[in-house]
Amino acid sequence: MFDSNDNDPISPALRALLELFTTELAEVRFPDMSGEVLEDAAAQVRVKAEAVAKAQAALEAARQSLHESQDALLQKGQRALAYARVFSEENPELNTKLDSIHLPRPVRKGAKVEGVAAEPVAAQHGNEENAPKRRGRPPKVRPSAGASLFAEGATAEALAVAHEGNGVLPTA
């Protein structure tokens, strides 16, 4: 699992030292220190790092399972609260107690675990060509607040001149 240099838990400097003790210093022995001793220690580090990685993966799986269980409990709690509110309509004291309970809204299924909502399909692919075709009538273009009928640059006088001679009386 930690074979590549990117994931190796042993620093590049220690890897260089290990390399020296397996090549140029392979025959050199120091008191309780040799290439074999260093290799054994490096092997232990790799085994422990792999155990940590497996434990982290198990922790992440346990967190995911916990989150799913919490979501299921929240959904059941929302439903139970709704039933209890209907039941307590005739009991003001119970109704008051239920009104003091505020459960959070359940998270939608499409949302990610960490609370970051999933992106729309068009945003995921980066262009609008892949977006689904919008249905229905296009929205009306409404004039902005405070805009007059002549916002396009036409004035009442310009309209009168434009309609002069065609039998249409300008209205302003």
C-alpha positions as a Python dict, from the first residue, in 0.01 Angstrom:
ca = {
    (1, 'M'): (0, 0, 0),
    (2, 'F'): (288, 239, 73),
    (3, 'D'): (512, 126, -212),
    (4, 'S'): (511, 448, -411),
    (5, 'N'): (727, 734, -292),
    (6, 'D'): (422, 962, -259),
    (7, 'N'): (257, 737, 0),
    (8, 'D'): (572, 611, 171),
    (9, 'P'): (564, 698, 541),
    (10, 'I'): (943, 718, 540),
    (11, 'S'): (1086, 1059, 460),
    (12, 'P'): (1300, 1106, 148),
    (13, 'A'): (1609, 1173, 363),
    (14, 'L'): (1567, 842, 549),
    (15, 'R'): (1502, 661, 220),
    (16, 'A'): (1832, 804, 88),
    (17, 'L'): (2010, 684, 403),
    (18, 'L'): (1855, 338, 366),
    (19, 'E'): (1970, 331, 4),
    (20, 'L'): (2326, 414, 109),
    (21, 'F'): (2327, 138, 371),
    (22, 'T'): (2205, -116, 116),
    (23, 'T'): (2457, -17, -154),
    (24, 'E'): (2780, 164, -69),
    (25, 'L'): (2771, 99, 307),
    (26, 'A'): (2633, -257, 286),
    (27, 'E'): (2951, -411, 428),
    (28, 'V'): (3001, -149, 700),
    (29, 'R'): (2895, -242, 1054),
    (30, 'F'): (2856, -6, 1346),
    (31, 'P'): (2771, -104, 1704),
    (32, 'D'): (2409, -222, 1689),
    (33, 'M'): (2359, -38, 1358),
    (34, 'S'): (2362, -176, 1005),
    (35, 'G'): (2159, -178, 687),
    (36, 'E'): (1957, -473, 816),
    (37, 'V'): (1868, -291, 1137),
    (38, 'L'): (1756, 13, 938),
    (39, 'E'): (1555, -203, 696),
    (40, 'D'): (1379, -379, 986),
    (41, 'A'): (1288, -44, 1143),
    (42, 'A'): (1164, 87, 806),
    (43, 'A'): (953, -229, 759),
    (44, 'Q'): (795, -171, 1101),
    (45, 'V'): (713, 188, 1008),
    (46, 'R'): (546, 73, 686),
    (47, 'V'): (341, -193, 870),
    (48, 'K'): (226, 62, 1129),
    (49, 'A'): (141, 317, 858),
    (50, 'E'): (-69, 56, 679),
    (51, 'A'): (-249, -22, 1006),
    (52, 'V'): (-320, 350, 1049),
    (53, 'A'): (-458, 372, 694),
    (54, 'K'): (-686, 74, 756),
    (55, 'A'): (-801, 222, 1087),
    (56, 'Q'): (-875, 555, 916),
    (57, 'A'): (-1077, 377, 647),
    (58, 'A'): (-1270, 188, 918),
    (59, 'L'): (-1326, 514, 1107),
    (60, 'E'): (-1460, 682, 793),
    (61, 'A'): (-1693, 387, 729),
    (62, 'A'): (-1812, 403, 1091),
    (63, 'R'): (-1872, 778, 1061),
    (64, 'Q'): (-2072, 724, 743),
    (65, 'S'): (-2278, 454, 914),
    (66, 'L'): (-2338, 682, 1213),
    (67, 'H'): (-2446, 965, 986),
    (68, 'E'): (-2692, 738, 805),
    (69, 'S'): (-2834, 619, 1138),
    (70, 'Q'): (-2869, 977, 1259),
    (71, 'D'): (-3052, 1069, 938),
    (72, 'A'): (-3288, 773, 980),
    (73, 'L'): (-3356, 874, 1343),
    (74, 'L'): (-3421, 1234, 1237),
    (75, 'Q'): (-3671, 1124, 972),
    (76, 'K'): (-3850, 902, 1224),
    (77, 'G'): (-3841, 1184, 1478),
    (78, 'Q'): (-3996, 1428, 1228),
    (79, 'R'): (-4273, 1179, 1158),
    (80, 'A'): (-4330, 1107, 1528),
    (81, 'L'): (-4346, 1479, 1604),
    (82, 'A'): (-4603, 1531, 1327),
    (83, 'Y'): (-4819, 1247, 1463),
    (84, 'A'): (-4787, 1379, 1818),
    (85, 'R'): (-4893, 1729, 1709),
    (86, 'V'): (-5208, 1592, 1547),
    (87, 'F'): (-5277, 1384, 1857),
    (88, 'S'): (-5222, 1678, 2094),
    (89, 'E'): (-5465, 1920, 1926),
    (90, 'E'): (-5715, 1866, 2208),
    (91, 'N'): (-5451, 1880, 2485),
    (92, 'P'): (-5307, 2235, 2522),
    (93, 'E'): (-5045, 2129, 2778),
    (94, 'L'): (-4904, 1855, 2555),
    (95, 'N'): (-4931, 2085, 2255),
    (96, 'T'): (-4718, 2346, 2434),
    (97, 'K'): (-4451, 2087, 2511),
    (98, 'L'): (-4447, 1970, 2150),
    (99, 'D'): (-4421, 2329, 2024),
    (100, 'S'): (-4099, 2370, 2223),
    (101, 'I'): (-3935, 2083, 2030),
    (102, 'H'): (-3758, 2204, 1717),
    (103, 'L'): (-3600, 1931, 1507),
    (104, 'P'): (-3369, 2027, 1220),
    (105, 'R'): (-3490, 1973, 868),
    (106, 'P'): (-3381, 1640, 721),
    (107, 'V'): (-3097, 1651, 468),
    (108, 'R'): (-3193, 1566, 113),
    (109, 'K'): (-3067, 1238, -30),
    (110, 'G'): (-2870, 1418, -305),
    (111, 'A'): (-2662, 1619, -57),
    (112, 'K'): (-2315, 1514, 49),
    (113, 'V'): (-2239, 1400, 400),
    (114, 'E'): (-2043, 1705, 511),
    (115, 'G'): (-2333, 1935, 438),
    (116, 'V'): (-2210, 2042, 97),
    (117, 'A'): (-2496, 2010, -147),
    (118, 'A'): (-2444, 1820, -470),
    (119, 'E'): (-2386, 2039, -775),
    (120, 'P'): (-2644, 2046, -1053),
    (121, 'V'): (-2573, 1830, -1356),
    (122, 'A'): (-2495, 2131, -1578),
    (123, 'A'): (-2245, 2270, -1329),
    (124, 'Q'): (-2070, 1934, -1295),
    (125, 'H'): (-1993, 1916, -1665),
    (126, 'G'): (-1895, 2279, -1694),
    (127, 'N'): (-2119, 2391, -1980),
    (128, 'E'): (-2485, 2447, -2050),
    (129, 'E'): (-2496, 2220, -2355),
    (130, 'N'): (-2523, 1920, -2125),
    (131, 'A'): (-2795, 2080, -1913),
    (132, 'P'): (-3145, 1941, -1952),
    (133, 'K'): (-3374, 2146, -2175),
    (134, 'R'): (-3585, 2394, -1980),
    (135, 'R'): (-3954, 2329, -2009),
    (136, 'G'): (-4244, 2571, -2028),
    (137, 'R'): (-4293, 2923, -2148),
    (138, 'P'): (-3994, 3158, -2129),
    (139, 'P'): (-4024, 3417, -1852),
    (140, 'K'): (-4172, 3759, -1936),
    (141, 'V'): (-3934, 4048, -1960),
    (142, 'R'): (-4047, 4298, -1703),
    (143, 'P'): (-3936, 4662, -1704),
    (144, 'S'): (-3715, 4752, -1414),
    (145, 'A'): (-3857, 4958, -1129),
    (146, 'G'): (-3883, 5325, -1222),
    (147, 'A'): (-3842, 5264, -1596),
    (148, 'S'): (-4079, 5449, -1825),
    (149, 'L'): (-4246, 5335, -2141),
    (150, 'F'): (-3978, 5519, -2336),
    (151, 'A'): (-3681, 5341, -2177),
    (152, 'E'): (-3559, 5225, -2516),
    (153, 'G'): (-3452, 5579, -2601),
    (154, 'A'): (-3775, 5679, -2777),
    (155, 'T'): (-3939, 5995, -2655),
    (156, 'A'): (-4296, 6107, -2703),
    (157, 'E'): (-4181, 6357, -2966),
    (158, 'A'): (-3986, 6092, -3158),
    (159, 'L'): (-4293, 5866, -3161),
    (160, 'A'): (-4511, 6149, -3293),
    (161, 'V'): (-4267, 6211, -3578),
    (162, 'A'): (-4242, 5839, -3657),
    (163, 'H'): (-4620, 5797, -3680),
    (164, 'E'): (-4677, 6120, -3870),
    (165, 'G'): (-4860, 6061, -4193),
    (166, 'N'): (-4964, 5700, -4134),
    (167, 'G'): (-5297, 5786, -3979),
    (168, 'V'): (-5205, 5660, -3633),
    (169, 'L'): (-5226, 5905, -3352),
    (170, 'P'): (-4936, 5877, -3112),
    (171, 'T'): (-5026, 5800, -2753),
    (172, 'A'): (-4797, 5884, -2471),
}
